[in-house]
Amino acid sequence: MNNHFLFNEGTWTGEGKILFSLTPDEVPFQIHWDIAAIDPQRFRAVQRVEMVDQETMINVFTITRQQSGEFQLFLENEVLGVFSGEGVSDERKLAWEFAHYGVLEGLEVYERKSDQEYDFHAEYLGNDGLATTVEGSISPV
């Protein structure tokens, strides 16, 4: 099994930009991950996304690590609701997707640059058909 940030207790922070399909503007943001072990195979990760002039978005993930680099996750968001997803990892990458057609579809990919840094890319399609792209990097606090 791969030893990525999502499977270890700790705090990670970073920054990036969000692009929306309706506008050419890039919205800068800061991101914070607080990860705690529930047991050796399950983790709780609280993700806070802070954008200028916007309310902080809080996502709570429950991750269950499986054999061979696969994992399941549940996303809880006060506005969006609760969603389940599937993920995979190898030595360099960690990725997951949510496939709730017509409600929430998307994927996130975290690529390890070093033990202390990941670059990430995410794409989401909302129930309104609008696309959101997110790019950034994180490192431990």
ROSE-4610 file (N, C-alpha, C; in Angstrom, 1 decimal, always signed):
// ROSE-4610
residu = [M/M/M/N/N/N/N/N/N/H/H/H/F/F/F/L/L/L/F/F/F/N/N/N/E/E/E/G/G/G/T/T/T/W/W/W/T/T/T/G/G/G/E/E/E/G/G/G/K/K/K/I/I/I/L/L/L/F/F/F/S/S/S/L/L/L/T/T/T/P/P/P/D/D/D/E/E/E/V/V/V/P/P/P/F/F/F/Q/Q/Q/I/I/I/H/H/H/W/W/W/D/D/D/I/I/I/A/A/A/A/A/A/I/I/I/D/D/D/P/P/P/Q/Q/Q/R/R/R/F/F/F/R/R/R/A/A/A/V/V/V/Q/Q/Q/R/R/R/V/V/V/E/E/E/M/M/M/V/V/V/D/D/D/Q/Q/Q/E/E/E/T/T/T/M/M/M/I/I/I/N/N/N/V/V/V/F/F/F/T/T/T/I/I/I/T/T/T/R/R/R/Q/Q/Q/Q/Q/Q/S/S/S/G/G/G/E/E/E/F/F/F/Q/Q/Q/L/L/L/F/F/F/L/L/L/E/E/E/N/N/N/E/E/E/V/V/V/L/L/L/G/G/G/V/V/V/F/F/F/S/S/S/G/G/G/E/E/E/G/G/G/V/V/V/S/S/S/D/D/D/E/E/E/R/R/R/K/K/K/L/L/L/A/A/A/W/W/W/E/E/E/F/F/F/A/A/A/H/H/H/Y/Y/Y/G/G/G/V/V/V/L/L/L/E/E/E/G/G/G/L/L/L/E/E/E/V/V/V/Y/Y/Y/E/E/E/R/R/R/K/K/K/S/S/S/D/D/D/Q/Q/Q/E/E/E/Y/Y/Y/D/D/D/F/F/F/H/H/H/A/A/A/E/E/E/Y/Y/Y/L/L/L/G/G/G/N/N/N/D/D/D/G/G/G/L/L/L/A/A/A/T/T/T/T/T/T/V/V/V/E/E/E/G/G/G/S/S/S/I/I/I/S/S/S/P/P/P/V/V/V]
num = [1/1/1/2/2/2/3/3/3/4/4/4/5/5/5/6/6/6/7/7/7/8/8/8/9/9/9/10/10/10/11/11/11/12/12/12/13/13/13/14/14/14/15/15/15/16/16/16/17/17/17/18/18/18/19/19/19/20/20/20/21/21/21/22/22/22/23/23/23/24/24/24/25/25/25/26/26/26/27/27/27/28/28/28/29/29/29/30/30/30/31/31/31/32/32/32/33/33/33/34/34/34/35/35/35/36/36/36/37/37/37/38/38/38/39/39/39/40/40/40/41/41/41/42/42/42/43/43/43/44/44/44/45/45/45/46/46/46/47/47/47/48/48/48/49/49/49/50/50/50/51/51/51/52/52/52/53/53/53/54/54/54/55/55/55/56/56/56/57/57/57/58/58/58/59/59/59/60/60/60/61/61/61/62/62/62/63/63/63/64/64/64/65/65/65/66/66/66/67/67/67/68/68/68/69/69/69/70/70/70/71/71/71/72/72/72/73/73/73/74/74/74/75/75/75/76/76/76/77/77/77/78/78/78/79/79/79/80/80/80/81/81/81/82/82/82/83/83/83/84/84/84/85/85/85/86/86/86/87/87/87/88/88/88/89/89/89/90/90/90/91/91/91/92/92/92/93/93/93/94/94/94/95/95/95/96/96/96/97/97/97/98/98/98/99/99/99/100/100/100/101/101/101/102/102/102/103/103/103/104/104/104/105/105/105/106/106/106/107/107/107/108/108/108/109/109/109/110/110/110/111/111/111/112/112/112/113/113/113/114/114/114/115/115/115/116/116/116/117/117/117/118/118/118/119/119/119/120/120/120/121/121/121/122/122/122/123/123/123/124/124/124/125/125/125/126/126/126/127/127/127/128/128/128/129/129/129/130/130/130/131/131/131/132/132/132/133/133/133/134/134/134/135/135/135/136/136/136/137/137/137/138/138/138/139/139/139/140/140/140/141/141/141]
x = [+0.8/+0.0/+0.9/+0.4/+1.2/+0.9/+1.9/+1.9/+1.7/+0.5/+0.3/-0.3/-0.3/-0.8/-2.2/-3.0/-4.4/-4.5/-3.4/-3.4/-2.5/-2.3/-1.4/-2.0/-1.9/-2.3/-1.4/-2.0/-1.2/-2.0/-1.4/-2.0/-1.2/-1.9/-1.3/-2.0/-1.3/-1.8/-1.3/-2.0/-1.5/-2.4/-2.2/-2.9/-3.1/-3.9/-4.1/-5.1/-5.7/-6.7/-7.8/-9.0/-10.2/-10.7/-11.1/-11.6/-13.0/-13.9/-15.3/-15.6/-16.5/-16.7/-17.4/-18.1/-18.8/-18.0/-16.8/-16.0/-14.5/-13.8/-12.4/-11.5/-12.2/-11.5/-10.9/-9.8/-9.2/-9.4/-9.9/-10.1/-9.1/-8.2/-7.2/-7.8/-7.2/-7.7/-6.6/-6.9/-6.0/-6.8/-6.0/-6.6/-5.9/-6.7/-6.1/-6.7/-5.9/-6.3/-5.9/-6.8/-6.5/-6.9/-6.0/-6.2/-5.9/-6.9/-6.8/-7.2/-6.5/-6.8/-8.0/-8.9/-10.0/-9.5/-8.9/-8.2/-7.2/-6.4/-5.3/-5.7/-7.0/-7.4/-8.4/-8.8/-9.8/-9.3/-9.6/-9.1/-10.2/-10.2/-11.1/-10.3/-10.7/-9.9/-10.9/-10.6/-11.4/-10.6/-11.3/-10.7/-11.4/-10.7/-11.2/-10.7/-11.6/-11.2/-11.6/-10.6/-10.9/-10.6/-11.6/-11.5/-11.8/-11.2/-11.4/-12.9/-13.5/-14.9/-15.9/-15.5/-16.5/-16.5/-17.5/-17.6/-16.6/-16.0/-15.1/-15.9/-15.5/-16.2/-15.5/-16.3/-15.7/-16.2/-15.3/-15.6/-15.0/-15.8/-15.3/-15.3/-14.1/-14.0/-13.7/-14.3/-14.0/-13.4/-12.2/-11.5/-11.2/-11.5/-11.2/-10.3/-9.1/-8.0/-8.3/-8.1/-8.3/-6.9/-6.9/-5.6/-5.3/-4.1/-3.7/-3.9/-3.8/-3.8/-5.2/-6.2/-7.6/-8.1/-9.1/-9.7/-11.1/-12.0/-13.3/-13.3/-14.2/-14.3/-15.7/-16.1/-17.4/-17.1/-17.8/-17.6/-18.9/-18.8/-19.9/-19.7/-20.7/-20.6/-22.0/-22.0/-23.3/-24.2/-23.6/-24.4/-24.7/-23.7/-23.9/-24.6/-24.3/-24.8/-23.7/-24.1/-23.2/-23.0/-21.8/-21.5/-20.4/-20.5/-19.4/-18.6/-17.4/-16.4/-15.5/-14.7/-13.7/-12.3/-11.3/-10.0/-8.9/-7.8/-6.7/-5.4/-4.3/-3.0/-1.9/-0.8/+0.4/+1.5/+2.8/+3.8/+3.9/+3.4/+3.5/+2.2/+1.0/-0.2/-1.3/-2.2/-3.4/-4.6/-5.6/-6.7/-8.0/-9.1/-10.4/-11.5/-12.6/-13.7/-15.0/-15.9/-17.3/-18.1/-19.0/-19.8/-21.3/-21.8/-23.3/-23.9/-24.2/-24.6/-25.8/-25.7/-26.8/-26.7/-25.9/-25.8/-24.4/-23.4/-22.0/-21.1/-20.3/-19.4/-18.0/-17.0/-15.7/-14.6/-13.4/-12.2/-11.1/-10.3/-9.2/-7.9/-6.8/-5.5/-4.5/-3.8/-2.7/-1.4/-0.4/+0.8/+1.9/+2.6/+3.7/+4.9/+5.3/+6.5/+7.7/+7.5/+8.5/+7.7/+8.4/+7.7/+7.0/+7.4/+6.9/+6.0/+5.6/+4.8/+4.0/+2.8/+1.9/+1.4/+1.3/+0.5/-0.8/-1.9/-3.2/-4.0/-4.9/-5.8/-7.1/-8.2/-9.5/-10.4/-11.4/-12.4/-13.8/-14.7/-16.1/-17.1/-18.2/-19.4/-20.6/-21.2/-22.4/-23.7/-24.7/-26.0/-26.6/-26.0/-26.4/-25.6/-24.7/-24.0/-22.7/-22.5/-21.3/-20.1/-19.0/-17.7/-16.8/-16.1/-15.2/-13.8/-12.7/-11.4/-10.6/-9.9/-9.1/-7.6/-6.7/-5.2/-4.5/-3.5/-2.8/-1.7/-1.2/-0.2/-0.4/+0.0/+0.0/+1.3/+1.5/+2.7/+2.4/+3.1/+2.8/+3.1/+2.3/+2.6/+3.7]
y = [-1.2/+0.0/+1.2/+2.3/+3.5/+4.4/+5.1/+5.9/+7.4/+7.8/+9.2/+10.0/+11.3/+12.2/+11.9/+11.3/+11.1/+9.9/+9.1/+7.9/+8.1/+9.3/+9.6/+10.8/+10.8/+11.9/+13.1/+14.3/+15.5/+16.6/+17.7/+18.9/+19.3/+19.6/+20.0/+21.3/+22.2/+23.4/+23.8/+24.6/+24.9/+26.0/+26.2/+27.2/+26.8/+27.6/+27.3/+28.3/+27.8/+28.6/+27.8/+28.4/+27.8/+28.5/+27.7/+28.2/+27.7/+28.6/+28.2/+28.3/+27.4/+27.4/+28.6/+29.4/+30.5/+31.8/+31.8/+33.0/+32.7/+33.6/+33.4/+33.7/+34.2/+34.6/+33.4/+33.6/+32.6/+33.1/+32.3/+32.6/+32.0/+32.8/+32.2/+31.6/+30.6/+30.0/+29.5/+29.2/+28.5/+27.3/+26.2/+24.9/+24.4/+23.8/+23.2/+21.8/+20.8/+19.4/+19.1/+18.6/+18.1/+16.7/+15.8/+14.3/+13.6/+12.8/+12.0/+10.6/+9.6/+8.2/+7.9/+7.1/+6.5/+5.2/+4.4/+3.1/+2.9/+1.8/+1.7/+1.8/+1.5/+1.5/+2.6/+3.4/+4.5/+5.8/+6.8/+8.2/+9.2/+10.2/+11.3/+12.6/+13.2/+14.3/+15.5/+16.6/+17.8/+18.8/+19.1/+20.0/+21.3/+22.4/+23.8/+24.5/+25.1/+25.8/+27.3/+28.2/+29.6/+30.4/+31.1/+32.0/+33.4/+34.4/+35.8/+36.1/+36.8/+37.3/+36.2/+35.0/+33.8/+33.2/+32.5/+31.7/+30.5/+30.1/+28.9/+27.7/+26.9/+25.6/+24.5/+23.7/+22.7/+21.3/+20.5/+19.1/+18.1/+17.2/+16.1/+14.8/+14.2/+12.9/+11.8/+10.7/+9.5/+8.5/+8.1/+7.3/+5.9/+4.9/+3.5/+2.9/+2.6/+2.1/+0.6/+0.1/-1.3/-1.8/-3.1/-3.7/-3.1/-3.3/-3.0/-1.6/-0.6/+0.8/+1.4/+0.6/+1.1/+1.6/+2.6/+3.1/+3.6/+3.6/+4.2/+5.4/+6.4/+7.6/+8.1/+8.8/+9.5/+10.9/+11.8/+13.2/+13.7/+14.5/+15.2/+16.7/+17.4/+18.8/+19.4/+20.4/+21.0/+21.4/+21.9/+22.4/+21.3/+20.5/+19.4/+18.2/+17.8/+16.5/+15.5/+14.2/+13.1/+12.3/+12.0/+11.3/+10.3/+9.2/+8.1/+8.2/+7.7/+7.7/+6.6/+6.4/+5.3/+6.0/+5.4/+6.0/+4.9/+5.3/+4.4/+5.2/+4.5/+5.1/+4.2/+4.8/+4.1/+4.9/+4.6/+5.3/+6.8/+7.3/+8.7/+9.5/+8.8/+9.4/+8.9/+9.8/+9.5/+10.1/+9.3/+9.9/+9.3/+10.1/+9.6/+10.2/+9.6/+10.2/+10.0/+10.9/+10.8/+10.7/+9.7/+9.5/+9.5/+10.6/+10.7/+11.5/+10.8/+11.5/+12.4/+13.6/+14.6/+15.4/+14.9/+15.6/+16.1/+15.2/+15.6/+14.5/+15.0/+14.2/+14.9/+14.1/+14.8/+13.8/+14.3/+13.6/+14.5/+14.0/+14.7/+13.8/+14.4/+13.7/+14.5/+13.8/+14.4/+13.7/+14.4/+13.9/+14.3/+13.3/+13.5/+14.1/+15.3/+15.9/+15.5/+15.4/+14.9/+14.5/+14.0/+13.6/+14.8/+16.0/+17.3/+18.1/+17.6/+18.4/+17.5/+18.0/+17.4/+18.5/+18.2/+19.1/+18.4/+19.2/+18.5/+19.2/+18.4/+18.9/+18.2/+19.0/+18.5/+19.0/+18.2/+18.7/+18.2/+19.1/+18.7/+19.3/+18.6/+19.0/+18.9/+20.1/+20.1/+19.8/+19.7/+19.3/+20.4/+21.6/+22.6/+22.5/+21.6/+21.4/+22.3/+23.0/+23.9/+23.2/+23.4/+22.8/+23.7/+23.0/+23.7/+23.0/+23.7/+23.1/+23.7/+22.9/+23.4/+22.9/+23.8/+23.4/+24.0/+23.3/+23.8/+22.9/+23.2/+22.4/+22.4/+21.4/+21.3/+20.8/+21.2/+20.6/+20.6/+19.8/+19.7/+21.0/+21.2/+22.3/+22.0]
z = [+0.0/+0.0/+0.0/-0.7/-0.8/+0.4/+0.8/+2.0/+1.7/+1.2/+0.8/+1.9/+1.8/+2.8/+3.3/+2.5/+2.9/+3.9/+4.0/+4.8/+6.0/+6.4/+7.6/+8.3/+9.7/+10.4/+10.2/+10.1/+9.9/+9.3/+9.1/+8.5/+7.3/+6.2/+4.9/+4.5/+3.9/+3.4/+2.0/+1.3/+0.0/-0.6/-1.9/-2.6/-4.1/-4.8/-6.2/-6.8/-7.9/-8.6/-9.0/-9.1/-9.5/-10.8/-11.8/-13.0/-13.2/-13.6/-13.8/-15.3/-15.8/-17.3/-17.8/-17.0/-17.4/-17.5/-17.0/-16.9/-17.1/-17.7/-17.9/-16.7/-15.7/-14.5/-13.7/-13.1/-12.2/-10.7/-9.9/-8.5/-7.6/-7.0/-6.1/-4.8/-4.3/-3.0/-2.2/-0.9/+0.0/+0.4/+0.6/+1.0/+2.2/+3.1/+4.4/+4.5/+4.8/+5.1/+6.5/+7.3/+8.7/+8.7/+8.8/+8.7/+10.0/+10.4/+11.7/+11.4/+12.0/+11.9/+12.8/+12.2/+12.9/+13.5/+12.6/+12.9/+11.8/+11.8/+10.9/+9.4/+9.1/+7.7/+7.3/+8.3/+8.1/+8.6/+7.8/+8.1/+7.9/+8.7/+8.6/+8.2/+7.1/+6.5/+6.4/+7.1/+6.9/+6.0/+4.9/+3.9/+4.0/+4.1/+4.1/+2.9/+2.1/+0.9/+1.1/+1.1/+1.4/+0.2/-0.3/-1.5/-1.0/-1.6/-1.3/-1.6/-0.6/-0.7/-0.8/-0.4/-0.4/+1.0/+1.3/+2.5/+2.4/+3.5/+3.5/+3.2/+2.2/+2.0/+2.8/+3.5/+4.3/+3.8/+3.5/+3.0/+4.0/+4.4/+5.4/+4.6/+4.6/+3.9/+4.9/+4.7/+5.4/+4.4/+4.6/+3.7/+4.3/+3.5/+3.9/+2.9/+3.4/+2.6/+2.4/+1.1/+0.7/+0.4/+0.0/-0.5/-1.9/-2.3/-3.7/-4.1/-3.2/-3.5/-3.8/-3.6/-3.8/-2.5/-2.6/-1.4/-1.7/-0.7/-0.8/+0.0/-0.4/+0.4/+0.3/+1.4/+1.5/+1.7/+1.0/+1.1/+1.7/+2.7/+3.4/+3.2/+2.7/+2.5/+2.8/+3.6/+4.1/+3.0/+1.9/+0.8/-0.2/-0.5/-1.6/-1.1/+0.2/+0.8/+1.0/+0.9/+1.1/-0.2/-0.6/-1.8/-1.5/-2.2/-2.1/-3.4/-3.2/-4.4/-4.2/-5.3/-5.4/-5.7/-5.1/-5.4/-5.6/-6.2/-6.5/-6.2/-5.9/-5.6/-6.1/-6.5/-6.7/-6.0/-6.3/-5.6/-5.9/-7.0/-7.4/-7.3/-7.5/-7.6/-6.6/-6.4/-5.6/-6.3/-6.6/-7.4/-6.9/-7.1/-6.8/-7.6/-7.7/-8.5/-7.8/-8.1/-7.7/-8.9/-9.0/-10.3/-9.9/-9.5/-9.2/-10.3/-11.4/-12.6/-12.4/-12.9/-12.8/-11.4/-10.5/-9.2/-9.0/-8.9/-8.7/-9.5/-10.4/-11.1/-11.0/-10.8/-10.7/-10.4/-10.5/-10.2/-9.7/-8.8/-8.2/-8.4/-8.8/-8.9/-8.2/-7.2/-6.5/-6.9/-7.4/-7.9/-6.9/-6.4/-5.4/-6.2/-5.7/-6.3/-5.4/-4.1/-3.1/-1.9/-0.9/+0.4/+1.0/+0.6/+1.2/+0.3/-0.9/-1.8/-2.8/-3.1/-4.1/-5.0/-6.3/-7.1/-7.3/-7.5/-7.7/-8.8/-9.4/-10.5/-10.2/-10.3/-10.1/-11.2/-11.5/-12.5/-12.0/-11.9/-11.4/-12.3/-12.4/-13.2/-12.3/-12.1/-11.2/-11.9/-11.1/-11.6/-12.6/-12.6/-13.6/-14.9/-15.0/-16.2/-16.3/-15.3/-15.3/-14.8/-15.4/-15.1/-14.2/-13.3/-12.4/-12.5/-12.7/-12.7/-11.6/-10.9/-9.8/-9.9/-9.7/-9.8/-8.6/-8.1/-7.0/-6.5/-5.3/-4.7/-3.2/-2.5/-1.0/-0.5/+0.8/+1.5/+3.0/+3.8/+5.2/+6.0/+7.1/+7.9/+8.9]
